[in-house]
């Protein structure tokens, strides 16, 4: 069974005998997750309409998704939600890697942006009935005395040490408060483990792409990953099923960092001091390698999260942690060959508006063969 299909463990919402056709708003459309999710949801008949909002242009070609350029102002987003009769909001904006943007911009997106989006979905007369928040396992932190696997009900062992961890904790608190006050809205929080894949760019992916992979002297942490495709499918699953609550999203199994390095065909080098915080990554700076603060403790103590609750809802992972690492290894092997072959996409607003709205723009219809009345399947 694929993650897109109904299962005995997770019911599909129906009205009478017909499944609900959802009208979805995706935030952060220009981000990797926003674009991937919009592309994925376009293929579902259950999704009647998709609206993507962002302050930047989309980075992926989309067919059914309507793009609206808008900032985090809750008044503007609220107008869009109500005018488009949005019943499902998926927030894919969360910044979980501090080196991808400035501290101020990350805080504005993670904390202020989340509060504004929640305000736009609240209030009398709001059509929103489902809210999905893509969160991070950073909410659990990473300490020496942590449990082997965090369940959704467990709290972190120490106050947040880094800015990103504080952001995630504050954002989740806002979402939990919204869920408590809006009893008519199903609120789903998905806490994702470290992501690896051929397309998504993360600090772990950058570090594991080095010719030699740095380790902290005297430490070989347990790492757990989730494949980028499984994260997209997890968001799809939440959009199509009634799943209120908090769920961990992580592949089966954990691997020692040395084992991951071996699967990638790389060599480890214990180049990082076992003490300090920012001092850990100083030896790598001449190489242009930056290790974000929220990743440092993972290189010492590792982290595991329990994925059984989401699997019990009917979701099935396509990759284990080991298979995710092997798939990433294959990507690294083929990358030099495929570099430059990928086609890039540039959003052109005027062209998109013409193709979507002009009565002159119609899809080409295949002409019937003059010698035969039979056609190949799907007019191929």
MARMIBA-805230 format. One record per residue (C-alpha): x, y, z; residue in three letters. Coordinates in nm, 2 decimals, padded with zeros to 4 digits, always signed. Layout:
<site east="X" north="Y" up="Z" resn="Ala"/>
...
END
This chain:
<site east="+00.00" north="+00.00" up="+00.00" resn="Unk"/>
<site east="+00.14" north="+00.34" up="-00.09" resn="Unk"/>
<site east="+00.12" north="+00.64" up="+00.15" resn="Unk"/>
<site east="-00.14" north="+00.80" up="-00.09" resn="Unk"/>
<site east="-00.40" north="+00.53" up="-00.05" resn="Unk"/>
<site east="-00.66" north="+00.50" up="+00.22" resn="Unk"/>
<site east="-00.59" north="+00.23" up="+00.48" resn="Unk"/>
<site east="-00.76" north="+00.06" up="+00.77" resn="Unk"/>
<site east="-00.56" north="+00.26" up="+01.01" resn="Unk"/>
<site east="-00.66" north="+00.61" up="+00.88" resn="Unk"/>
<site east="-01.01" north="+00.69" up="+00.76" resn="Unk"/>
<site east="-01.08" north="+00.92" up="+00.47" resn="Unk"/>
<site east="-01.33" north="+01.20" up="+00.55" resn="Unk"/>
<site east="-01.65" north="+01.17" up="+00.36" resn="Unk"/>
<site east="-01.97" north="+01.37" up="+00.32" resn="Unk"/>
<site east="-02.24" north="+01.12" up="+00.26" resn="Unk"/>
<site east="-02.09" north="+00.88" up="+00.01" resn="Unk"/>
<site east="-01.85" north="+01.13" up="-00.15" resn="Unk"/>
<site east="-01.50" north="+01.21" up="-00.02" resn="Unk"/>
<site east="-01.44" north="+01.58" up="+00.08" resn="Unk"/>
<site east="-01.27" north="+01.78" up="-00.20" resn="Unk"/>
<site east="-01.02" north="+02.00" up="-00.03" resn="Unk"/>
<site east="-00.92" north="+02.36" up="-00.10" resn="Unk"/>
<site east="-00.56" north="+02.39" up="+00.01" resn="Unk"/>
<site east="-00.34" north="+02.68" up="+00.09" resn="Unk"/>
<site east="+00.04" north="+02.61" up="+00.11" resn="Unk"/>
<site east="+00.27" north="+02.86" up="+00.26" resn="Unk"/>
<site east="+00.64" north="+02.90" up="+00.16" resn="Unk"/>
<site east="+00.56" north="+02.80" up="-00.20" resn="Unk"/>
<site east="+00.91" north="+02.91" up="-00.31" resn="Unk"/>
<site east="+01.08" north="+02.68" up="-00.06" resn="Unk"/>
<site east="+01.18" north="+02.33" up="-00.15" resn="Unk"/>
<site east="+00.90" north="+02.18" up="+00.06" resn="Unk"/>
<site east="+00.63" north="+02.42" up="-00.05" resn="Unk"/>
<site east="+00.71" north="+02.36" up="-00.42" resn="Unk"/>
<site east="+00.74" north="+01.98" up="-00.38" resn="Unk"/>
<site east="+00.42" north="+01.95" up="-00.19" resn="Unk"/>
<site east="+00.22" north="+02.16" up="-00.44" resn="Unk"/>
<site east="+00.35" north="+01.95" up="-00.72" resn="Unk"/>
<site east="+00.25" north="+01.63" up="-00.54" resn="Unk"/>
<site east="-00.10" north="+01.75" up="-00.44" resn="Unk"/>
<site east="-00.18" north="+01.86" up="-00.79" resn="Unk"/>
<site east="-00.21" north="+01.49" up="-00.89" resn="Unk"/>
<site east="-00.49" north="+01.41" up="-00.63" resn="Unk"/>
<site east="-00.85" north="+01.43" up="-00.75" resn="Unk"/>
<site east="-00.95" north="+01.49" up="-00.38" resn="Unk"/>
<site east="-00.77" north="+01.83" up="-00.40" resn="Unk"/>
<site east="-01.01" north="+02.07" up="-00.57" resn="Unk"/>
<site east="-00.79" north="+02.38" up="-00.56" resn="Unk"/>
<site east="-00.44" north="+02.48" up="-00.44" resn="Unk"/>
<site east="-00.32" north="+02.83" up="-00.36" resn="Unk"/>
<site east="+00.04" north="+02.89" up="-00.28" resn="Unk"/>
<site east="+00.16" north="+03.20" up="-00.10" resn="Unk"/>
<site east="+00.51" north="+03.34" up="-00.06" resn="Unk"/>
<site east="+00.70" north="+03.67" up="-00.09" resn="Unk"/>
<site east="+00.93" north="+03.51" up="-00.35" resn="Unk"/>
<site east="+00.87" north="+03.35" up="-00.69" resn="Unk"/>
<site east="+00.80" north="+02.97" up="-00.71" resn="Unk"/>
<site east="+01.10" north="+02.77" up="-00.79" resn="Unk"/>
<site east="+00.91" north="+02.47" up="-00.95" resn="Unk"/>
<site east="+00.68" north="+02.44" up="-01.24" resn="Unk"/>
<site east="+00.32" north="+02.41" up="-01.13" resn="Unk"/>
<site east="+00.01" north="+02.33" up="-01.32" resn="Unk"/>
<site east="-00.30" north="+02.37" up="-01.10" resn="Unk"/>
<site east="-00.15" north="+02.58" up="-00.82" resn="Unk"/>
<site east="-00.24" north="+02.95" up="-00.81" resn="Unk"/>
<site east="+00.05" north="+03.16" up="-00.68" resn="Unk"/>
<site east="-00.02" north="+03.48" up="-00.48" resn="Unk"/>
<site east="+00.28" north="+03.70" up="-00.38" resn="Unk"/>
<site east="+00.22" north="+03.81" up="-00.03" resn="Unk"/>
<site east="+00.42" north="+03.87" up="+00.29" resn="Unk"/>
<site east="+00.34" north="+03.74" up="+00.64" resn="Unk"/>
<site east="+00.08" north="+04.00" up="+00.70" resn="Unk"/>
<site east="-00.21" north="+03.81" up="+00.86" resn="Unk"/>
<site east="-00.48" north="+04.06" up="+00.72" resn="Unk"/>
<site east="-00.38" north="+03.98" up="+00.36" resn="Unk"/>
<site east="-00.35" north="+03.61" up="+00.41" resn="Unk"/>
<site east="-00.69" north="+03.61" up="+00.59" resn="Unk"/>
<site east="-00.85" north="+03.78" up="+00.29" resn="Unk"/>
<site east="-00.71" north="+03.51" up="+00.06" resn="Unk"/>
<site east="-00.82" north="+03.23" up="+00.29" resn="Unk"/>
<site east="-01.18" north="+03.35" up="+00.30" resn="Unk"/>
<site east="-01.21" north="+03.46" up="-00.06" resn="Unk"/>
<site east="-01.08" north="+03.12" up="-00.18" resn="Unk"/>
<site east="-01.28" north="+02.93" up="+00.08" resn="Unk"/>
<site east="-00.96" north="+02.75" up="+00.20" resn="Unk"/>
<site east="-01.04" north="+02.46" up="+00.43" resn="Unk"/>
<site east="-00.69" north="+02.31" up="+00.46" resn="Unk"/>
<site east="-00.37" north="+02.52" up="+00.54" resn="Unk"/>
<site east="-00.03" north="+02.36" up="+00.52" resn="Unk"/>
<site east="+00.25" north="+02.56" up="+00.67" resn="Unk"/>
<site east="+00.58" north="+02.45" up="+00.51" resn="Unk"/>
<site east="+00.79" north="+02.77" up="+00.59" resn="Unk"/>
<site east="+00.97" north="+02.66" up="+00.90" resn="Unk"/>
<site east="+01.35" north="+02.74" up="+00.88" resn="Unk"/>
<site east="+01.54" north="+02.45" up="+01.06" resn="Unk"/>
<site east="+01.89" north="+02.52" up="+00.93" resn="Unk"/>
<site east="+02.04" north="+02.85" up="+01.06" resn="Unk"/>
<site east="+02.30" north="+02.89" up="+00.79" resn="Unk"/>
<site east="+02.04" north="+02.93" up="+00.52" resn="Unk"/>
<site east="+01.94" north="+03.28" up="+00.63" resn="Unk"/>
<site east="+02.00" north="+03.55" up="+00.89" resn="Unk"/>
<site east="+01.90" north="+03.51" up="+01.25" resn="Unk"/>
<site east="+01.64" north="+03.79" up="+01.22" resn="Unk"/>
<site east="+01.48" north="+03.65" up="+00.90" resn="Unk"/>
<site east="+01.46" north="+03.30" up="+01.05" resn="Unk"/>
<site east="+01.29" north="+03.44" up="+01.36" resn="Unk"/>
<site east="+01.05" north="+03.65" up="+01.16" resn="Unk"/>
<site east="+00.95" north="+03.35" up="+00.95" resn="Unk"/>
<site east="+00.95" north="+03.09" up="+01.23" resn="Unk"/>
<site east="+00.78" north="+03.27" up="+01.51" resn="Unk"/>
<site east="+00.62" north="+03.59" up="+01.38" resn="Unk"/>
<site east="+00.52" north="+03.43" up="+01.06" resn="Unk"/>
<site east="+00.36" north="+03.14" up="+01.23" resn="Unk"/>
<site east="+00.16" north="+03.37" up="+01.47" resn="Unk"/>
<site east="+00.04" north="+03.58" up="+01.18" resn="Unk"/>
<site east="-00.07" north="+03.27" up="+00.98" resn="Unk"/>
<site east="-00.26" north="+03.13" up="+01.28" resn="Unk"/>
<site east="-00.43" north="+03.46" up="+01.32" resn="Unk"/>
<site east="-00.54" north="+03.45" up="+00.96" resn="Unk"/>
<site east="-00.69" north="+03.11" up="+01.01" resn="Unk"/>
<site east="-00.88" north="+03.20" up="+01.33" resn="Unk"/>
<site east="-01.19" north="+03.40" up="+01.40" resn="Unk"/>
<site east="-01.56" north="+03.36" up="+01.34" resn="Unk"/>
<site east="-01.65" north="+03.26" up="+00.99" resn="Unk"/>
<site east="-01.31" north="+03.12" up="+00.90" resn="Unk"/>
<site east="-01.35" north="+02.83" up="+00.65" resn="Unk"/>
<site east="-01.03" north="+02.66" up="+00.78" resn="Unk"/>
<site east="-01.10" north="+02.31" up="+00.92" resn="Unk"/>
<site east="-00.75" north="+02.15" up="+00.89" resn="Unk"/>
<site east="-00.41" north="+02.30" up="+00.98" resn="Unk"/>
<site east="-00.09" north="+02.11" up="+00.92" resn="Unk"/>
<site east="+00.24" north="+02.24" up="+01.06" resn="Unk"/>
<site east="+00.57" north="+02.10" up="+00.93" resn="Unk"/>
<site east="+00.79" north="+02.11" up="+01.24" resn="Unk"/>
<site east="+01.13" north="+01.96" up="+01.33" resn="Unk"/>
<site east="+01.28" north="+01.71" up="+01.58" resn="Unk"/>
<site east="+01.48" north="+02.01" up="+01.70" resn="Unk"/>
<site east="+01.19" north="+02.06" up="+01.94" resn="Unk"/>
<site east="+01.34" north="+01.77" up="+02.14" resn="Unk"/>
<site east="+01.69" north="+01.91" up="+02.16" resn="Unk"/>
<site east="+01.99" north="+01.68" up="+02.19" resn="Unk"/>
<site east="+02.16" north="+01.61" up="+02.52" resn="Unk"/>
<site east="+02.38" north="+01.34" up="+02.66" resn="Unk"/>
<site east="+02.11" north="+01.19" up="+02.89" resn="Unk"/>
<site east="+01.83" north="+01.19" up="+02.63" resn="Unk"/>
<site east="+01.62" north="+00.87" up="+02.58" resn="Unk"/>
<site east="+01.72" north="+00.64" up="+02.29" resn="Unk"/>
<site east="+01.40" north="+00.74" up="+02.11" resn="Unk"/>
<site east="+01.17" north="+01.04" up="+02.18" resn="Unk"/>
<site east="+00.80" north="+00.97" up="+02.17" resn="Unk"/>
<site east="+00.56" north="+01.26" up="+02.09" resn="Unk"/>
<site east="+00.46" north="+01.29" up="+02.45" resn="Unk"/>
<site east="+00.82" north="+01.34" up="+02.58" resn="Unk"/>
<site east="+00.96" north="+01.68" up="+02.67" resn="Unk"/>
<site east="+01.32" north="+01.79" up="+02.59" resn="Unk"/>
<site east="+01.57" north="+01.73" up="+02.87" resn="Unk"/>
<site east="+01.71" north="+02.09" up="+02.88" resn="Unk"/>
<site east="+01.60" north="+02.44" up="+02.77" resn="Unk"/>
<site east="+01.67" north="+02.52" up="+02.41" resn="Unk"/>
<site east="+02.04" north="+02.59" up="+02.35" resn="Unk"/>
<site east="+02.03" north="+02.75" up="+02.00" resn="Unk"/>
<site east="+01.82" north="+03.01" up="+01.83" resn="Unk"/>
<site east="+01.66" north="+02.77" up="+01.59" resn="Unk"/>
<site east="+01.56" north="+02.53" up="+01.87" resn="Unk"/>
<site east="+01.40" north="+02.83" up="+02.05" resn="Unk"/>
<site east="+01.21" north="+02.92" up="+01.73" resn="Unk"/>
<site east="+01.08" north="+02.57" up="+01.69" resn="Unk"/>
<site east="+00.97" north="+02.54" up="+02.05" resn="Unk"/>
<site east="+00.79" north="+02.89" up="+02.03" resn="Unk"/>
<site east="+00.63" north="+02.81" up="+01.70" resn="Unk"/>
<site east="+00.49" north="+02.48" up="+01.82" resn="Unk"/>
<site east="+00.36" north="+02.65" up="+02.14" resn="Unk"/>
<site east="+00.17" north="+02.89" up="+01.92" resn="Unk"/>
<site east="+00.02" north="+02.61" up="+01.71" resn="Unk"/>
<site east="-00.07" north="+02.42" up="+02.02" resn="Unk"/>
<site east="-00.25" north="+02.72" up="+02.17" resn="Unk"/>
<site east="-00.44" north="+02.77" up="+01.84" resn="Unk"/>
<site east="-00.54" north="+02.40" up="+01.85" resn="Unk"/>
<site east="-00.67" north="+02.44" up="+02.20" resn="Unk"/>
<site east="-00.88" north="+02.75" up="+02.11" resn="Unk"/>
<site east="-01.00" north="+02.64" up="+01.77" resn="Unk"/>
<site east="-01.19" north="+02.32" up="+01.86" resn="Unk"/>
<site east="-01.34" north="+02.30" up="+01.51" resn="Unk"/>
<site east="-01.00" north="+02.27" up="+01.34" resn="Unk"/>
<site east="-00.80" north="+01.95" up="+01.31" resn="Unk"/>
<site east="-00.44" north="+02.05" up="+01.39" resn="Unk"/>
<site east="-00.15" north="+01.82" up="+01.28" resn="Unk"/>
<site east="+00.21" north="+01.88" up="+01.38" resn="Unk"/>
<site east="+00.47" north="+01.67" up="+01.20" resn="Unk"/>
<site east="+00.82" north="+01.66" up="+01.36" resn="Unk"/>
<site east="+01.07" north="+01.56" up="+01.10" resn="Unk"/>
<site east="+01.40" north="+01.40" up="+01.16" resn="Unk"/>
<site east="+01.72" north="+01.50" up="+00.96" resn="Unk"/>
<site east="+01.64" north="+01.49" up="+00.59" resn="Unk"/>
<site east="+01.86" north="+01.35" up="+00.32" resn="Unk"/>
<site east="+01.79" north="+01.32" up="-00.05" resn="Unk"/>
<site east="+01.92" north="+01.41" up="-00.40" resn="Unk"/>
<site east="+01.74" north="+01.75" up="-00.42" resn="Unk"/>
<site east="+01.70" north="+01.90" up="-00.08" resn="Unk"/>
<site east="+02.00" north="+02.09" up="+00.06" resn="Unk"/>
<site east="+02.07" north="+02.05" up="+00.43" resn="Unk"/>
<site east="+02.38" north="+02.09" up="+00.65" resn="Unk"/>
<site east="+02.40" north="+01.72" up="+00.70" resn="Unk"/>
<site east="+02.39" north="+01.67" up="+00.32" resn="Unk"/>
<site east="+02.67" north="+01.93" up="+00.27" resn="Unk"/>
<site east="+02.89" north="+01.77" up="+00.54" resn="Unk"/>
<site east="+02.84" north="+01.42" up="+00.41" resn="Unk"/>
<site east="+02.93" north="+01.53" up="+00.06" resn="Unk"/>
<site east="+03.28" north="+01.63" up="+00.17" resn="Unk"/>
<site east="+03.57" north="+01.40" up="+00.05" resn="Unk"/>
<site east="+03.64" north="+01.33" up="+00.42" resn="Unk"/>
<site east="+03.37" north="+01.37" up="+00.68" resn="Unk"/>
<site east="+03.45" north="+01.54" up="+01.01" resn="Unk"/>
<site east="+03.37" north="+01.37" up="+01.34" resn="Unk"/>
<site east="+03.40" north="+01.50" up="+01.70" resn="Unk"/>
<site east="+03.70" north="+01.34" up="+01.87" resn="Unk"/>
<site east="+03.58" north="+01.05" up="+02.09" resn="Unk"/>
<site east="+03.22" north="+01.05" up="+01.97" resn="Unk"/>
<site east="+03.03" north="+00.83" up="+01.72" resn="Unk"/>
<site east="+02.67" north="+00.95" up="+01.75" resn="Unk"/>
<site east="+02.35" north="+00.76" up="+01.64" resn="Unk"/>
<site east="+02.18" north="+00.93" up="+01.35" resn="Unk"/>
<site east="+01.83" north="+00.89" up="+01.21" resn="Unk"/>
<site east="+01.72" north="+01.02" up="+00.88" resn="Unk"/>
<site east="+01.41" north="+01.05" up="+00.67" resn="Unk"/>
<site east="+01.42" north="+01.06" up="+00.29" resn="Unk"/>
<site east="+01.29" north="+01.38" up="+00.12" resn="Unk"/>
<site east="+01.02" north="+01.18" up="-00.07" resn="Unk"/>
<site east="+00.89" north="+01.04" up="+00.26" resn="Unk"/>
<site east="+00.85" north="+01.39" up="+00.40" resn="Unk"/>
<site east="+00.64" north="+01.49" up="+00.10" resn="Unk"/>
<site east="+00.43" north="+01.18" up="+00.13" resn="Unk"/>
<site east="+00.39" north="+01.24" up="+00.50" resn="Unk"/>
<site east="+00.25" north="+01.59" up="+00.43" resn="Unk"/>
<site east="+00.02" north="+01.44" up="+00.16" resn="Unk"/>
<site east="-00.10" north="+01.18" up="+00.41" resn="Unk"/>
<site east="-00.19" north="+01.45" up="+00.67" resn="Unk"/>
<site east="-00.37" north="+01.65" up="+00.41" resn="Unk"/>
<site east="-00.59" north="+01.36" up="+00.29" resn="Unk"/>
<site east="-00.67" north="+01.21" up="+00.63" resn="Unk"/>
<site east="-00.82" north="+01.33" up="+00.96" resn="Unk"/>
<site east="-00.51" north="+01.32" up="+01.18" resn="Unk"/>
<site east="-00.52" north="+01.57" up="+01.47" resn="Unk"/>
<site east="-00.22" north="+01.56" up="+01.70" resn="Unk"/>
<site east="+00.16" north="+01.55" up="+01.71" resn="Unk"/>
<site east="+00.35" north="+01.29" up="+01.50" resn="Unk"/>
<site east="+00.72" north="+01.21" up="+01.45" resn="Unk"/>
<site east="+00.83" north="+01.16" up="+01.09" resn="Unk"/>
<site east="+01.15" north="+00.95" up="+01.07" resn="Unk"/>
<site east="+01.26" north="+00.64" up="+00.90" resn="Unk"/>
<site east="+01.31" north="+00.31" up="+01.07" resn="Unk"/>
<site east="+01.65" north="+00.24" up="+01.23" resn="Unk"/>
<site east="+01.94" north="+00.45" up="+01.34" resn="Unk"/>
<site east="+02.30" north="+00.44" up="+01.22" resn="Unk"/>
<site east="+02.63" north="+00.54" up="+01.38" resn="Unk"/>
<site east="+02.79" north="+00.83" up="+01.20" resn="Unk"/>
<site east="+03.09" north="+00.61" up="+01.12" resn="Unk"/>
<site east="+02.85" north="+00.36" up="+00.96" resn="Unk"/>
<site east="+02.69" north="+00.63" up="+00.75" resn="Unk"/>
<site east="+03.04" north="+00.75" up="+00.63" resn="Unk"/>
<site east="+03.12" north="+00.39" up="+00.54" resn="Unk"/>
<site east="+02.80" north="+00.35" up="+00.34" resn="Unk"/>
<site east="+02.88" north="+00.67" up="+00.14" resn="Unk"/>
<site east="+03.23" north="+00.53" up="+00.06" resn="Unk"/>
<site east="+03.39" north="+00.82" up="+00.25" resn="Unk"/>
<site east="+03.67" north="+00.85" up="+00.51" resn="Unk"/>
<site east="+03.61" north="+00.99" up="+00.86" resn="Unk"/>
<site east="+03.85" north="+01.24" up="+01.02" resn="Unk"/>
<site east="+03.82" north="+01.32" up="+01.39" resn="Unk"/>
<site east="+03.89" north="+01.69" up="+01.34" resn="Unk"/>
<site east="+03.65" north="+01.85" up="+01.58" resn="Unk"/>
<site east="+03.73" north="+01.92" up="+01.95" resn="Unk"/>
<site east="+03.49" north="+01.75" up="+02.19" resn="Unk"/>
<site east="+03.43" north="+02.06" up="+02.40" resn="Unk"/>
<site east="+03.30" north="+02.41" up="+02.33" resn="Unk"/>
<site east="+03.01" north="+02.52" up="+02.11" resn="Unk"/>
<site east="+03.11" north="+02.73" up="+01.82" resn="Unk"/>
<site east="+03.47" north="+02.63" up="+01.87" resn="Unk"/>
<site east="+03.38" north="+02.28" up="+01.73" resn="Unk"/>
<site east="+03.35" north="+02.40" up="+01.38" resn="Unk"/>
<site east="+03.65" north="+02.64" up="+01.36" resn="Unk"/>
<site east="+03.88" north="+02.38" up="+01.20" resn="Unk"/>
<site east="+03.64" north="+02.35" up="+00.91" resn="Unk"/>
<site east="+03.60" north="+02.71" up="+00.82" resn="Unk"/>
<site east="+03.91" north="+02.73" up="+00.60" resn="Unk"/>
<site east="+03.74" north="+02.46" up="+00.39" resn="Unk"/>
<site east="+03.42" north="+02.67" up="+00.35" resn="Unk"/>
<site east="+03.23" north="+02.43" up="+00.57" resn="Unk"/>
<site east="+02.99" north="+02.56" up="+00.82" resn="Unk"/>
<site east="+02.82" north="+02.35" up="+01.09" resn="Unk"/>
<site east="+02.51" north="+02.52" up="+01.23" resn="Unk"/>
<site east="+02.49" north="+02.55" up="+01.61" resn="Unk"/>
<site east="+02.17" north="+02.33" up="+01.62" resn="Unk"/>
<site east="+02.37" north="+02.05" up="+01.46" resn="Unk"/>
<site east="+02.67" north="+02.05" up="+01.70" resn="Unk"/>
<site east="+02.52" north="+01.84" up="+01.98" resn="Unk"/>
<site east="+02.39" north="+01.59" up="+01.72" resn="Unk"/>
<site east="+02.76" north="+01.53" up="+01.62" resn="Unk"/>
<site east="+02.83" north="+01.43" up="+01.98" resn="Unk"/>
<site east="+02.51" north="+01.26" up="+02.12" resn="Unk"/>
<site east="+02.29" north="+01.19" up="+01.82" resn="Unk"/>
<site east="+01.91" north="+01.17" up="+01.84" resn="Unk"/>
<site east="+01.64" north="+00.92" up="+01.77" resn="Unk"/>
<site east="+01.26" north="+00.97" up="+01.75" resn="Unk"/>
<site east="+00.99" north="+00.71" up="+01.77" resn="Unk"/>
<site east="+00.80" north="+00.68" up="+01.44" resn="Unk"/>
<site east="+00.54" north="+00.42" up="+01.54" resn="Unk"/>
<site east="+00.25" north="+00.66" up="+01.60" resn="Unk"/>
<site east="+00.24" north="+00.79" up="+01.24" resn="Unk"/>
<site east="+00.28" north="+00.44" up="+01.10" resn="Unk"/>
<site east="-00.02" north="+00.34" up="+01.30" resn="Unk"/>
<site east="-00.22" north="+00.60" up="+01.11" resn="Unk"/>
<site east="-00.17" north="+00.41" up="+00.79" resn="Unk"/>
<site east="+00.14" north="+00.59" up="+00.67" resn="Unk"/>
<site east="+00.42" north="+00.37" up="+00.52" resn="Unk"/>
<site east="+00.78" north="+00.49" up="+00.47" resn="Unk"/>
<site east="+00.95" north="+00.42" up="+00.14" resn="Unk"/>
<site east="+01.30" north="+00.42" up="+00.29" resn="Unk"/>
<site east="+01.47" north="+00.31" up="+00.61" resn="Unk"/>
<site east="+01.76" north="+00.53" up="+00.75" resn="Unk"/>
<site east="+02.00" north="+00.28" up="+00.59" resn="Unk"/>
<site east="+01.83" north="+00.29" up="+00.26" resn="Unk"/>
<site east="+01.81" north="+00.67" up="+00.28" resn="Unk"/>
<site east="+02.19" north="+00.68" up="+00.32" resn="Unk"/>
<site east="+02.24" north="+00.44" up="+00.04" resn="Unk"/>
<site east="+02.02" north="+00.64" up="-00.19" resn="Unk"/>
<site east="+02.22" north="+00.95" up="-00.10" resn="Unk"/>
<site east="+02.54" north="+00.76" up="-00.18" resn="Unk"/>
<site east="+02.40" north="+00.68" up="-00.52" resn="Unk"/>
<site east="+02.32" north="+01.04" up="-00.58" resn="Unk"/>
<site east="+02.67" north="+01.15" up="-00.49" resn="Unk"/>
<site east="+02.81" north="+00.88" up="-00.73" resn="Unk"/>
<site east="+02.60" north="+01.00" up="-01.02" resn="Unk"/>
<site east="+02.62" north="+01.38" up="-00.95" resn="Unk"/>
<site east="+02.94" north="+01.44" up="-01.15" resn="Unk"/>
<site east="+02.78" north="+01.27" up="-01.45" resn="Unk"/>
<site east="+02.44" north="+01.44" up="-01.43" resn="Unk"/>
<site east="+02.57" north="+01.79" up="-01.33" resn="Unk"/>
<site east="+02.44" north="+02.04" up="-01.58" resn="Unk"/>
<site east="+02.18" north="+01.80" up="-01.73" resn="Unk"/>
<site east="+01.90" north="+01.91" up="-01.50" resn="Unk"/>
<site east="+01.68" north="+02.18" up="-01.64" resn="Unk"/>
<site east="+01.61" north="+02.48" up="-01.42" resn="Unk"/>
<site east="+01.28" north="+02.66" up="-01.39" resn="Unk"/>
<site east="+01.23" north="+03.04" up="-01.38" resn="Unk"/>
<site east="+00.89" north="+03.17" up="-01.29" resn="Unk"/>
<site east="+00.75" north="+03.42" up="-01.54" resn="Unk"/>
<site east="+00.44" north="+03.58" up="-01.40" resn="Unk"/>
<site east="+00.30" north="+03.73" up="-01.72" resn="Unk"/>
<site east="+00.35" north="+03.40" up="-01.91" resn="Unk"/>
<site east="+00.19" north="+03.20" up="-01.63" resn="Unk"/>
<site east="-00.11" north="+03.43" up="-01.62" resn="Unk"/>
<site east="-00.15" north="+03.40" up="-02.00" resn="Unk"/>
<site east="-00.13" north="+03.02" up="-02.00" resn="Unk"/>
<site east="-00.38" north="+02.99" up="-01.71" resn="Unk"/>
<site east="-00.64" north="+03.25" up="-01.79" resn="Unk"/>
<site east="-00.63" north="+03.36" up="-02.16" resn="Unk"/>
<site east="-00.91" north="+03.20" up="-02.37" resn="Unk"/>
<site east="-00.65" north="+03.17" up="-02.64" resn="Unk"/>
<site east="-00.44" north="+02.93" up="-02.44" resn="Unk"/>
<site east="-00.57" north="+02.58" up="-02.48" resn="Unk"/>
<site east="-00.39" north="+02.25" up="-02.45" resn="Unk"/>
<site east="-00.31" north="+02.10" up="-02.78" resn="Unk"/>
<site east="-00.53" north="+01.81" up="-02.88" resn="Unk"/>
<site east="-00.37" north="+01.52" up="-03.06" resn="Unk"/>
<site east="-00.49" north="+01.47" up="-03.42" resn="Unk"/>
<site east="-00.64" north="+01.13" up="-03.50" resn="Unk"/>
<site east="-00.44" north="+00.91" up="-03.74" resn="Unk"/>
<site east="-00.57" north="+00.91" up="-04.10" resn="Unk"/>
<site east="-00.49" north="+00.54" up="-04.14" resn="Unk"/>
<site east="-00.63" north="+00.41" up="-03.82" resn="Unk"/>
<site east="-00.92" north="+00.48" up="-03.58" resn="Unk"/>
<site east="-00.74" north="+00.31" up="-03.29" resn="Unk"/>
<site east="-00.53" north="+00.50" up="-03.04" resn="Unk"/>
<site east="-00.26" north="+00.41" up="-02.80" resn="Unk"/>
<site east="-00.34" north="+00.43" up="-02.43" resn="Unk"/>
<site east="-00.34" north="+00.79" up="-02.30" resn="Unk"/>
<site east="-00.29" north="+00.91" up="-02.67" resn="Unk"/>
<site east="+00.08" north="+00.82" up="-02.66" resn="Unk"/>
END
